Amino acid sequence: MIAFSANPLNRLSEKRADAAWIAERRRDGAILPVWRLQPFLTGGKEAPAAGFLGAELVEPLAAPAAPCVFLGMDGERACFALDISAAEDPAAPLAGLGQFRDLRAAAALLPAKDLAILGQARAMIDWHRRHGFCAKCGAPTVSAEAGYKRVCPSCQSEHFPRVDPAVIMLATHGDACLLGRNRKWVDFFSALAGFVEPGESIEETVRRELFEEANVRAGAVTYYASQPWPFPSQLMIGCFAQCESRELKLDPNELADAEWFTREKARALLAGGIEGRRGPMSFAIAHHLIREWAESQT
């Protein structure tokens, strides 16, 4: 299973516009406090879990108009995420129950179910924090429909959560795959990636990004899998791309280094067996792409 996917909640999108139903579920539901984009986790540092709490504990920590998002139903339990970023020190009222942690840092330790829910919560809260003003007239917007819409009282424009599609592709040529190191990274090698632009297909984006970043031309592009990526809110579209040659000319604004890895070397990278180099974490789709290719026979 690819991390952040297979969210088990029943989102019940048809209920979001029913303000009375949402308010009733919120009163007796399970609420995940999110403080400055850090979700509340229980279970300790080595075995964390999503820290859903009762409304009586969380509601007093939030500002009056703080974004609250209905995540969905877990059986008979309604689950919400509430932004409590206005609280100066939320840890004190919740002492002994858990702690706020960076989701990316804790991702590898979280159960798959919890990670998918927390990814949804983080992406939605982040969207609210970034879209407090109308893109049309600039006036402040207000949350509506259980957190899945923001409305401008001034011009009546409606704004909805955005997801940015991005391709992440493992370029291959014969028995080698292309991995690169971004200029921001010291020792981290991964598959190349880039955002889909307006008017582009997935295949066109893969070919354009590979040529722009490494000057390699790709032919056949095949889809592998996708991954919701809540940092802040991308949909990573994983692909394989067959390249015409191994000649490289790197764009220094994008890549500090890149090279072709054999299957043996790619497996060693994922296993942490190359000194001074590391590969993608196991919860990233790049890890799955490289492993899938490296463990194949052809």
WOSULNOR-V446565 format. One record per backbone hydrogen bond with DSSP energy under -1.0 kcal/mol. NH is the residue of the N-H (numbers start at 0). CO is the residue of the C=O. E is the energy in kcal/mol with one decimal. If there is no record, write none. Layout:
# WOSULNOR-V446565
nh co e
NH CO E
NH CO E
This chain:
# WOSULNOR-V446565
nh co e
4 1 -1.5
9 72 -2.2
14 11 -2.2
15 12 -1.1
17 14 -1.6
18 16 -1.3
21 17 -2.4
22 18 -2.5
23 19 -2.1
24 20 -2.2
25 21 -2.3
26 22 -1.6
27 23 -1.1
29 77 -3.1
30 52 -3.4
31 79 -3.1
33 81 -2.6
34 37 -2.6
37 34 -1.7
39 32 -1.6
40 98 -3.1
41 48 -2.4
48 41 -2.1
50 39 -2.6
51 49 -1.3
52 30 -2.9
56 53 -1.3
57 53 -1.4
58 54 -2.5
60 57 -2.0
61 58 -1.5
65 62 -1.8
68 80 -2.8
69 145 -2.4
70 78 -2.4
71 78 -1.3
72 9 -2.5
73 76 -3.5
76 73 -1.7
78 71 -2.9
79 29 -2.6
80 68 -2.2
81 31 -2.5
82 66 -2.6
83 33 -2.5
86 83 -2.0
94 91 -1.5
96 93 -2.2
98 40 -2.5
100 38 -2.0
105 101 -1.5
106 102 -1.2
108 105 -1.7
114 110 -2.6
115 111 -2.0
116 112 -1.8
117 113 -2.9
118 114 -2.2
119 115 -1.8
120 116 -2.4
121 117 -2.8
122 118 -2.3
123 119 -2.1
124 120 -2.5
125 121 -2.5
126 122 -1.9
127 123 -1.9
128 124 -2.1
129 125 -1.6
130 126 -1.2
133 138 -3.3
137 133 -1.4
140 131 -2.6
141 150 -2.5
143 148 -2.9
147 144 -1.7
148 143 -1.2
149 158 -2.7
150 141 -2.8
151 156 -2.5
155 151 -2.0
158 149 -3.0
163 232 -2.4
165 234 -2.4
166 193 -2.7
167 236 -2.2
168 191 -2.4
169 238 -2.5
171 240 -3.1
172 175 -2.6
176 260 -2.5
177 170 -2.8
178 258 -2.2
179 189 -2.8
180 256 -3.4
184 181 -1.8
188 277 -2.6
189 179 -2.3
193 166 -2.2
195 164 -2.3
199 196 -1.7
204 200 -2.1
205 201 -2.3
206 202 -2.2
207 203 -2.6
208 204 -2.8
209 205 -2.1
210 206 -1.9
211 207 -2.9
212 208 -2.5
213 209 -2.2
214 210 -1.3
215 209 -1.2
218 241 -3.6
221 239 -2.6
223 237 -3.1
226 235 -2.2
228 233 -3.0
230 228 -1.2
233 228 -3.0
234 163 -2.0
235 226 -2.9
236 165 -3.3
237 224 -3.0
238 167 -2.1
239 221 -2.6
240 169 -2.1
241 219 -2.6
242 171 -3.3
243 216 -2.6
248 213 -2.1
250 212 -2.4
253 250 -1.9
254 250 -3.0
255 180 -3.0
256 180 -1.4
258 178 -2.3
260 176 -3.6
265 261 -2.5
266 262 -2.4
267 263 -1.9
268 264 -2.1
269 265 -2.1
270 266 -1.7
271 268 -1.3
272 267 -3.3
276 273 -1.9
277 186 -2.4
283 280 -1.9
287 283 -1.1
288 284 -2.5
289 285 -2.4
290 286 -2.6
291 287 -2.8
292 288 -2.0
293 289 -3.1
294 290 -2.2
295 292 -1.0
